[in-house]
Amino acid sequence: MKKREIKAAFVKKNQELFQCPICRSSLEVAEFQRFVCSNGHSFDFAKQGYVNLLTKPPKTKYDKTLFQARKIIINDSPLYKDLHQVIAEKLNQMVHGKFTIADLGCGEGSHLQKIGKRFDENVTAVGLDISKEGILLAAKSYEKPIWLVGDLAQLPFQNRSIHVILNILSPSNYQEFTRVLSADGAILKVVPGSNYLQELRKIFFAEEKKDSTQNTRALFQKHFELIEVINIHRTYSISEEHVESLLHMTPLLWSVDSEQLEKAGKQLKEITVDLDILVGRHNTL
């Protein structure tokens, strides 16, 4: 069987999770080649095994170079290993038995791969991102998760079908998140702390303005009960081989020219990771 057919067969076993992003009727896998709904909307599996469920062309500046750099940093550098460990430990406390986890805004899927593989056969993992470039790289790189190109504003999941939502350094759509999260499910949203990548800010921005997560927390709490905030704060040494990838993985530096980036690369010896994990459940009020 071709990769497309193998992945379609796996998705078929879990097709009760999905709904059409256009009409919200159930989706079924047909002929191990496409998703179809009762109203005739059809979405083909790509040869790499992912499905594009977008209903209109996206507007995104994220490109192949950024996702490749991000993959290198997440997989080969130590910067996010503590994040993955803490999330896995929290999930072990909160969910039991088999569960479905969706990384919404997953990029090229490396965070989901790192976290999901810790649960082996107990997890059905789904990664969704609006960038086709990101999902294409995910599908080429990681075999097990289900990879979808999709819109956070039109999630292709049935109501209450997802046990765990991950939203890591990504925009949110809380209305849709609330709809798809199971009644006893958990959402873990990762947001940058005020010292996140502070070394880059100090190099490129003379008047550093520290970010605050207070507005993010307040918005989160309008939709979910915030049961815990876990902070990860650590400064890591960074090797020369990873500096270039780091400089190309963050939108923070989109306005910086290549000469400045090269100069910065020679200065950068360490980097601070300061992240807050907002852990939530459905409001009980």
Salt bridges, closest charged atoms under 4 A:
GLU31 OE1 - ARG34 NH1 2.86
ASP44 OD1 - ARG34 NE 3.38
ASP82 OD2 - ARG234 NH1 3.34
GLU108 OE1 - ARG70 NE 2.40
GLU176 OE1 - ARG24 NH2 3.12
GLU176 OE1 - ARG179 NE 2.80
ASP211 OD2 - ARG201 NH2 3.17
GLU228 OE1 - LYS90 NZ 2.63
ASP276 OD2 - ARG217 NH2 3.36
